[in-house]
Amino acid sequence: MNPDLDTLVCALYVRIDDLLAANPHWAPERPAVGIAPRLSDAELVTLAVLSALSGFDSEARFVRYAKAHLAPWFPYVPQRSGYNKRLRRSGEMMRHVTAALARECPTWHDDVWLVDSTPVECGRSRSTAERSDLTGWAAYGYCASHSRWFWGLRLHLITTPAGLPVAYALAGAKEDERDMCLEMIARARIARAGQTLIADKGYRSAAFEHELDAAGITLIRPAAKGEPPRPGRRFLKPLRQTIESVNCTLKAQLGLERHRGRTRTGVAARILQRILALTAAIWHNQTTQQPGPARSLIAYDH
């Protein structure tokens, strides 16, 4: 590992270990009688983050790499099948850890949010769409930014201008973005008066805006054709570029589109793994006052 990644991994492991010790109910349930796992939950989550930040798309390759190069930090690493099973059962634990780290970041309290969704392709052939375990959840959808159809899911994100995820959801490709945004705010219990939400034209809806107004949230979006200019439009171009940059980081550097998940739990765990990796990098950059943008992964991806 390079020195920057080494520092992040050490700090992250210590913090996750403290969080899990204080919240044992976050860990997956295990039989009262049996052999205790040799790889702790804190080590597992730290390895998951390390895998995403290092750009590994294959769990088999990462396990081989960990066994060969990470023994001083992780004396025991299970085989690929064992690592995969542990990871699939750790989705809820990663969700709790992500939320805890996000709340420790100074930008968690930012009064501006950005919302968008991005495709998560899960297959291309017709036979895959018909026989996959994801059938019924994944669906065909259209990606306007790339002018293409895809079969899979959509990752819906609400972030701060620093790129910190404050709420997220993985849903079918045909789910309405406005409904998902309201559900994310409600489930994460993050609504607070005086908040501003910046969105694109796909979030235009009188009912949607009324729901946000009732929660004390002001919506800034592009004006529709024939609609009078809306307040706050000068903020749209620079801040909309920020959420696009976050999506690009998830896709290019963290391998969002190369998740290789084939089951519902597998896809969910791998997406959570990448959101946690992004959150952990921002958490470390902000709490240690690293120079440059908080969402930058350049120091950790080589």
N, C-alpha and C positions, 0 to 999 in steps of 0.2 A: 504494500500500500504506500501511496505517497504521503508525506508528512501531514498535509491538510486533511486528507481522508482519514488517516490514523487518528488525528486529534478529534475529528467529528465522531468517529466510531466509538472511541473511548468515552467521550462525554455522553453520547447517546446511550451506550450500554449502562452506564452508572445511573442515568436519569430513568431509563425504563425499568431497571431493577428496583429502584426506589418506588416508582409508581405501582409496580406489580406487588411489591411487599405491602404497600399501604392499601391496595385494592385487590385482594386475592380473588374476588369474585369475577374479575376481568378475565382470568385464565380459563381455558377450556376445561370442562368437567372431566375428571379422571376417576377410575374405580378406586375405592378406598383401600383395596388390597391389590398389590401387584408390584411390578418393578418400576421404580422411579426413573424417569427419563434422564439420560446422561447429559443431554443438551437442555439447558434451562430455557424457559419461555423468553426471558430477556435476551439470551444469546440467539434464540431463533429469530426474534423480531429484528435484532441488530443485523443478523446475517441477511435477512430479507431486504433491509434497507441498503446494505452494502452491495448486494447483488444488483439492485436496480441502479444505484449510483455508478457502479462499475460497467454498466451497459450489457450485462449478460441476459440474453434472450432464452437460453436453454438452461434448465435447472440441472441437467446432467453435467453440462460443461462447468457450471458454477460449483457443483459439489466436488468435481475433480480438482478444480482450481483451489477451492478452500482446503481440501485435504493436503494439497501439495505446498501451498504457500501461506496458509493462515493458521497453521498449528500453534505458533506462539500465542495467538490471541484466542483461538478456539480449539482446545486440545482434542475435542471429539466432535466430529461432524457425521451425521447418519448417512446411509446410502441414499441414492436419489429417491427411491420409493418412500422411505421413511421420512425424508425431508419434505416431500410433496404432501404426504398425509398430514404431517404436523402443520404445514403452511395452510392447507385447505381448512383445517379446523380452527385456525387462528384469526379468521376474519373479524370477528367481534372484538377480539383483544386488540388488533391493530387499529380498529375504529376508535376504541377508547383512548389508546395511546396517542393517536393523531389529534384527537380533540384536546387532550391534556397539553400536548406540546404547543398547539396553536394558541391556546389561551395564555401561555407563558410568553408569547411574542408581543412586543410593544405595539405592533400594528394591528393586533386583534381589535383594539378599541378605535380603529379608524372609522370615521363617520361616512365614508364612501365605500360602496360595494360595486363590483362588476359581475355581471351574470352572462353566461353563454353556455352552449352545449357543443360537443364535438363527437363525431362518429367513432364507434369502437367496433370495427369489423370483426366478425366471428366466423366467416366462411364465405366461399364464393360459388361453389358448385350447387346445382339444384338438389342433388342427392344429399349434400350436407345439410341444407335447409330442411329437408324432409325427415332425416333420420337423427339429427343432432339432439342431444339432451337439452339444448337451449331452445328448441322449438317450442313456441308458445310464449316465450319471453323475448327472444330475438325476433326481429321482423325486418322486412325490406323498408328502407328509407332512402331519402334523397339528400345529398350533401350539396347545397347550393354553392358553397365556396370552392368546391372541386368539380362541380358540374357532373356528378356521377351518382349512380344508385349503389347501395351497399346492403348487405344482409348482416344484421347484428344489433347492437345496442347504441345508446347515446349516453355519454357521460355529461351530466349537468353540473356546472360549477358556479359557486358564488365565491369570489375572492376579494381581497383588499387590493388597492393599487400596488402594493408591494408583492403581489402574487400569492399571498397566504390564503389557502383554502379555508373558508369558514363554514361552508356547507357544500355537500355534494350528493349526487344520486345517480345510480345506474339504472336505466329504464329502457324499454323497448324503443326502437327507432321511430315509431309513430306516435309516441306519447307527446302531448302538447307541452311546449316549453314553458308556457305561462302557468299551467297547472303544476308542473314540476317545481317551478320556482317558488310558488306559494307553499307547496308541501314541504320543500326543503326548509324554508324559513320557519314553518310551524313545527316540524319535527325536531329541528336543531334548537328551537326556542331562542332564537337570536334577534327577533324583532325588537327594535327600540326606537322611540320617537326621535326625530331629527336625523334619521339615516337617509342617505341618498343612494339610489340604485341606478346604475347606468347600464342600459341594454341596447340591443340593436332593434331594427324595425320588426323583427319577428315577434317581439313581445308587445306589439300594439294591440290593445284591447281596453275598452271602457270598463268592463267588469274587472279585469286584472288591475287596472290603475285604481279603481275604487277600493279594492281589497287592500292594496298597499297604502292608500290614503288613510284607511281605517286603522292601520297599524302604525301610522305616523311616519311612513316611508315615502319619500318623494322620488318619482320615476323620471329619469332623463333619457329620452330616446329620440331618434331622428323623426322629423315631421313627415307625415305621409303626403303623397302628392295631393295638392289642393288644400292641404291643412295649413293654417297660419304658423309662422315660426314659433317654436317652443322654447321656453327658458332653459338656459344651461347648455345650449347647443355647442358653445365654444369648447366645452370639455369633452365632447364626444370623440373627436378624432384622436387626441393623444391617449385617452384612457381606454378606448376601444382597442387600440393597438396593444395595450398592456395585456388584456385578457387573451388576445390572439397569441401573444408571446408566451403566456403560461401554457396554452394548449400546445404550442409548438415544442416547448420544453418537455412536456409530458410525452409527446409523440416521438420526437427525434432523440432526445438524450435519455429518456427513461423508458423508451420502448413500449408506449401505450398500445400501439397498433400491432406489436409483435408479442402479445401476451401469451399466446399459445394455449389458452384455456379452452377446455372442451366440455366441461360440466359447469353447472351454475355456481357451485361453491368454488370451483377452480378459477373461473373468470372473476368472480367477486373478490377472491383473495388476491389475485394478481393485480387487479385495478387498485385495491386498497393498499397493496404493497408500494405502488408507484406514487400514490397520493401521500402516503406516509413518508416516502423518501424525499419528496419535494418539501413537505412540511418540516421534516427534520433538518434539511439543509437551510431553510429560511430561519428556523429556530436557532440553529448554531450561528449563522451569520449575524443575526440580530443580537443575540444574547452575548456574543463575544465581540460585537462591534467591528465586524470585518468590513474592509473597504469595498466599494462597488455596490451594485444592486443586490438587494437581499435575496432575490430569487435566482441569482447566478449560481450555476453548478460547475463553472469552469475549473475551480480549484479542486474538484472531487472526481472529475470524469476521466482522469488519465493516470 
